[in-house]
Amino acid sequence: MASTSTPAADRATTAADPSAAGPAPTAGLPATPVDVTGWEVADTVPAVAPAPPPARPRVLLVGTALALAGTFMAFAGLIGVYLATRAATLDRTGAWLPEETVIPLTPANMILVTFAMSVVTMHWAVWSVGKNDRPHAYLALGITILFGVCVINATTFLYSQMNLGIRDSAAAVLIYVITTAHLAMVVAALVFAGLMTFRTLGGQYAGRDKEGISAAAMCWYATVAVYVVIWLAIYVTK
């Protein structure tokens, strides 16, 4: 005859033999997770950490470097033509500039000093963006743009003091072609720096992501380097 079990008997059995009720839950620890089907699910820990996201390619920085390389080649060709034509003219006539032409060195030197100060402020802007110091970044970029405007103003003043017509001689043509091309480079660098300033103001560049500011700084440094060559070849050597 089959034996029957009552709740009272089960409680009595459990009290007499605690192991009959199974392992007691551990105090203070969560129970084993259970999925929607009722089966117990073991905790899993990934053996390998997920791979970091791939680094974003520095398209703007690389593109700026390639554009500047082409610009350097163009100015190298122009200055090379200027020096070769000057040497040939001096051998043939003994004079390069017209007698009434005077190229004052003081405005050219002031432009060089202004460019030197702008290099410091542009580096300050890049450093400030890298440190998430936005107020100083805006101040440095604003001063750099102001220096660029001063360079344009000093160059136009220099033109007014040279007493050199663009159709007076081959020297005049080459001097105006090279210097106005550099002015165009200054304007382009200022527009680039202004655009990067607004993008920084919008929060796109900060901390480690300072590619745009670095590209603008590279463009500005290249503009300064080109002027140093022009200063030596045209304004100093004459």
C-alpha positions in Angstrom: 0.0 0.0 0.0 1.5 3.4 -1.1 2.5 5.7 1.7 1.1 9.2 1.8 2.8 12.3 3.0 1.2 15.2 4.7 2.5 18.7 5.1 2.9 18.2 8.9 5.0 15.1 8.2 7.2 16.9 5.7 7.9 19.7 8.3 8.7 17.1 10.9 11.1 15.3 8.5 12.8 18.6 7.6 13.2 19.5 11.2 14.8 16.1 12.0 17.0 16.1 8.9 17.8 19.7 7.6 19.7 18.2 4.5 16.4 16.9 3.2 15.3 20.4 2.3 18.3 21.0 0.1 21.1 23.6 0.6 20.2 26.6 2.5 20.5 30.0 0.7 23.6 31.9 1.6 22.8 35.1 3.5 23.8 38.4 1.8 24.4 36.9 -1.7 21.9 37.1 -4.6 20.3 34.0 -5.8 21.4 32.4 -9.1 19.9 34.4 -12.0 17.0 32.7 -13.7 15.9 33.4 -17.3 12.3 33.7 -18.5 12.0 29.9 -19.0 12.8 29.1 -15.4 16.2 27.6 -16.1 19.2 28.8 -14.0 21.7 31.0 -15.9 25.3 31.0 -14.9 27.1 34.3 -14.6 29.5 34.8 -17.6 32.6 37.0 -17.8 34.1 37.7 -21.2 37.6 36.3 -21.4 38.9 39.1 -23.6 38.0 42.8 -23.4 36.2 44.2 -26.4 38.5 45.9 -29.0 38.7 49.7 -28.8 37.0 51.6 -31.6 39.2 52.3 -34.6 41.0 55.7 -34.6 39.4 58.3 -36.8 41.7 59.1 -39.8 43.2 62.6 -39.7 41.8 63.5 -43.1 41.9 67.3 -42.4 45.5 67.3 -41.1 46.8 65.1 -44.0 44.9 67.2 -46.6 46.3 70.4 -45.2 49.8 69.0 -45.3 49.4 68.0 -48.9 48.0 71.4 -49.9 50.9 73.2 -48.1 53.4 71.0 -49.9 52.0 72.2 -53.2 52.0 75.8 -52.0 55.7 75.5 -51.0 56.5 74.2 -54.4 54.7 77.1 -56.1 56.6 79.7 -54.0 59.9 77.9 -54.5 59.3 78.2 -58.3 58.4 81.8 -58.1 61.3 82.8 -55.9 63.6 80.8 -58.1 62.5 82.6 -61.2 62.9 85.9 -59.3 66.5 85.2 -58.2 67.5 83.9 -61.7 66.0 86.9 -63.4 67.6 89.2 -61.0 71.1 87.7 -61.5 70.7 87.8 -65.3 69.6 91.4 -65.2 72.4 92.5 -62.9 75.0 90.8 -65.2 73.5 92.6 -68.2 72.7 96.1 -67.0 74.2 96.3 -63.5 70.9 97.4 -61.9 67.8 95.4 -60.8 65.4 98.0 -59.5 64.5 101.4 -61.1 66.5 104.3 -59.7 63.4 105.9 -58.1 62.3 102.7 -56.4 63.0 102.4 -52.7 62.1 99.3 -50.7 62.1 100.4 -47.0 63.2 97.6 -44.7 61.4 98.9 -41.6 57.9 97.8 -42.6 59.2 94.5 -43.8 60.9 94.0 -40.4 57.7 94.9 -38.6 55.8 92.3 -40.6 58.5 89.7 -39.6 58.2 90.6 -35.9 54.4 90.4 -36.1 54.6 87.0 -37.7 56.9 85.8 -35.0 54.5 86.9 -32.3 51.6 85.3 -34.1 53.5 81.9 -34.0 53.5 82.1 -30.2 49.8 83.0 -30.0 48.9 80.2 -32.4 50.8 77.7 -30.4 49.1 79.0 -27.3 45.7 78.4 -29.0 46.6 74.7 -29.8 47.9 74.2 -26.3 44.8 75.7 -24.7 42.4 73.5 -26.8 44.4 70.5 -25.8 43.9 71.4 -22.1 40.2 72.2 -22.6 40.9 75.8 -21.7 38.4 77.5 -24.0 38.7 81.1 -22.7 42.4 81.2 -23.4 42.0 79.3 -26.7 39.5 82.0 -27.9 41.8 84.8 -26.7 44.9 83.3 -28.5 43.0 82.7 -31.7 41.6 86.2 -31.7 45.0 87.7 -31.1 46.5 85.6 -33.9 43.8 86.8 -36.3 44.5 90.4 -35.2 48.2 89.9 -36.0 47.3 88.6 -39.5 45.2 91.7 -40.1 48.2 93.8 -39.0 50.4 92.0 -41.5 48.0 92.8 -44.3 47.9 96.5 -43.3 51.7 96.7 -43.1 52.1 95.1 -46.5 49.8 97.6 -48.1 51.7 100.4 -46.4 55.0 98.9 -47.8 53.5 99.0 -51.3 52.7 102.7 -50.9 56.3 103.5 -49.9 58.1 101.5 -52.6 57.3 103.9 -55.5 57.2 100.9 -57.9 54.7 100.6 -60.7 53.7 97.1 -61.6 54.5 97.7 -65.3 57.8 99.5 -64.7 60.1 96.5 -65.0 60.4 92.8 -64.8 61.5 93.3 -61.2 58.2 95.0 -60.4 56.1 92.2 -61.9 57.9 89.5 -60.0 57.9 91.4 -56.7 54.1 92.1 -56.9 53.3 88.6 -58.1 55.2 86.9 -55.2 54.1 89.3 -52.5 50.4 89.4 -53.5 50.4 85.6 -53.7 51.7 85.5 -50.2 49.0 88.0 -49.1 46.5 85.6 -50.6 48.0 82.8 -48.5 47.7 85.0 -45.4 44.0 85.7 -46.1 43.4 81.9 -46.6 45.2 81.1 -43.4 43.1 83.7 -41.6 39.9 82.3 -43.0 41.0 78.8 -41.9 41.9 80.0 -38.4 38.6 81.8 -38.1 36.6 78.7 -39.2 38.4 76.6 -36.7 37.7 79.2 -34.0 33.9 78.9 -34.7 34.1 75.1 -34.7 35.9 75.2 -31.4 33.3 77.6 -30.0 30.7 75.1 -31.0 32.4 72.4 -29.0 33.7 70.2 -31.9 37.4 70.5 -30.9 38.5 69.9 -27.3 40.9 67.8 -25.3 42.5 65.1 -27.4 40.5 65.9 -30.5 42.2 69.1 -31.7 42.9 68.1 -35.3 41.2 71.2 -36.8 43.2 73.6 -34.7 46.4 71.7 -35.4 45.7 71.9 -39.1 45.1 75.7 -38.9 48.3 76.1 -36.9 50.2 74.1 -39.5 48.9 76.4 -42.2 49.8 79.5 -40.3 53.4 78.2 -39.6 53.8 77.5 -43.3 52.7 81.1 -44.1 55.3 82.5 -41.7 58.0 80.3 -43.2 57.2 81.4 -46.7 57.4 85.1 -45.6 60.9 84.5 -44.0 62.1 83.4 -47.5 60.4 86.4 -49.2 61.8 88.8 -46.6 65.4 87.6 -47.2 65.1 87.2 -51.0 63.2 90.5 -51.8 63.3 92.9 -49.0 66.8 92.3 -47.6 68.7 91.4 -50.8 66.6 93.7 -53.0 
